[in-house]
């Protein structure tokens, strides 16, 4: 299953490259991530007690790392080290993906709602290597993301905080926008294991 999905995305990348060479929009470039620098920055952001690990209490403030905890925590000790985060980021360059498309559903107080703007904001520790993705829900509560300045649907592999934008028509607690507790890792090796789609369940209380 994973091999089939991998082949599909490699073919998609090739098609995108051909379109870029044929006068269409330029093919997206694979992000230039510095795994060592980003891992060090992640520790600076979230290892608040400076013990060399991001533990369970600290992960509550790191939504994307918490969401990806099981794939990052290679020794399954319940906390993340700088080395484990660096190892995880190193896999992105090996996978060679520029952008990835996936589905995302949003419900508000249990109901589907159109025209909710959703932002995928790169974690600060990604150090500017990836750009924000944006999208709006349709009548079925589904949202498709595009990155800033990108013609192709999808976002680059990486770690993101997810925010629902309060445009005045929504009543949203801070945990869904400025102090969001929603995060997501986008990565090729999570496709087919729930990483190709995710659900956001928001509430007005």
Secondary structure in CASP SS format (residue, H / E / C, confidence):
PFRMAT SS
TARGET T0000
AUTHOR 0000-0000-0000
METHOD secondary structure of the structure
MODEL  1
X C 1.00
X H 1.00
X H 1.00
X H 1.00
X H 1.00
X H 1.00
X H 1.00
X H 1.00
X H 1.00
X H 1.00
X H 1.00
X H 1.00
X H 1.00
X H 1.00
X H 1.00
X H 1.00
X H 1.00
X H 1.00
X H 1.00
X H 1.00
X H 1.00
X C 1.00
X C 1.00
X C 1.00
X C 1.00
X C 1.00
X C 1.00
X C 1.00
X C 1.00
X C 1.00
X C 1.00
X C 1.00
X C 1.00
X C 1.00
X H 1.00
X H 1.00
X H 1.00
X H 1.00
X H 1.00
X H 1.00
X H 1.00
X H 1.00
X H 1.00
X H 1.00
X H 1.00
X H 1.00
X C 1.00
X C 1.00
X C 1.00
X C 1.00
X C 1.00
X C 1.00
X E 1.00
X E 1.00
X C 1.00
X H 1.00
X H 1.00
X H 1.00
X H 1.00
X C 1.00
X C 1.00
X C 1.00
X H 1.00
X H 1.00
X H 1.00
X H 1.00
X H 1.00
X C 1.00
X H 1.00
X H 1.00
X H 1.00
X H 1.00
X C 1.00
X C 1.00
X C 1.00
X C 1.00
X C 1.00
X C 1.00
X C 1.00
X E 1.00
X E 1.00
X H 1.00
X H 1.00
X H 1.00
X H 1.00
X H 1.00
X H 1.00
X H 1.00
X H 1.00
X H 1.00
X H 1.00
X H 1.00
X H 1.00
X H 1.00
X H 1.00
X C 1.00
X C 1.00
X C 1.00
X C 1.00
X E 1.00
X C 1.00
X C 1.00
X E 1.00
X E 1.00
X E 1.00
X E 1.00
X E 1.00
X E 1.00
X C 1.00
X C 1.00
X E 1.00
X E 1.00
X C 1.00
X C 1.00
X C 1.00
X C 1.00
X E 1.00
X E 1.00
X E 1.00
X E 1.00
X E 1.00
X E 1.00
X C 1.00
X H 1.00
X H 1.00
X H 1.00
X C 1.00
X C 1.00
X C 1.00
X C 1.00
X C 1.00
X C 1.00
X E 1.00
X E 1.00
X E 1.00
X E 1.00
X C 1.00
X C 1.00
X C 1.00
X C 1.00
X C 1.00
X E 1.00
X E 1.00
X C 1.00
X C 1.00
X E 1.00
X E 1.00
X C 1.00
X C 1.00
X C 1.00
X C 1.00
X C 1.00
X E 1.00
X E 1.00
X E 1.00
X C 1.00
X C 1.00
X E 1.00
X E 1.00
X E 1.00
X E 1.00
X E 1.00
X E 1.00
X E 1.00
X C 1.00
X C 1.00
X C 1.00
X C 1.00
X C 1.00
X C 1.00
X C 1.00
X C 1.00
X C 1.00
X H 1.00
X H 1.00
X H 1.00
X C 1.00
X C 1.00
X C 1.00
X C 1.00
X C 1.00
X C 1.00
X E 1.00
X E 1.00
X E 1.00
X E 1.00
X C 1.00
X H 1.00
X H 1.00
X H 1.00
X C 1.00
X C 1.00
X C 1.00
X C 1.00
X C 1.00
X C 1.00
X E 1.00
X E 1.00
X E 1.00
X E 1.00
X E 1.00
X E 1.00
X C 1.00
X C 1.00
X C 1.00
END
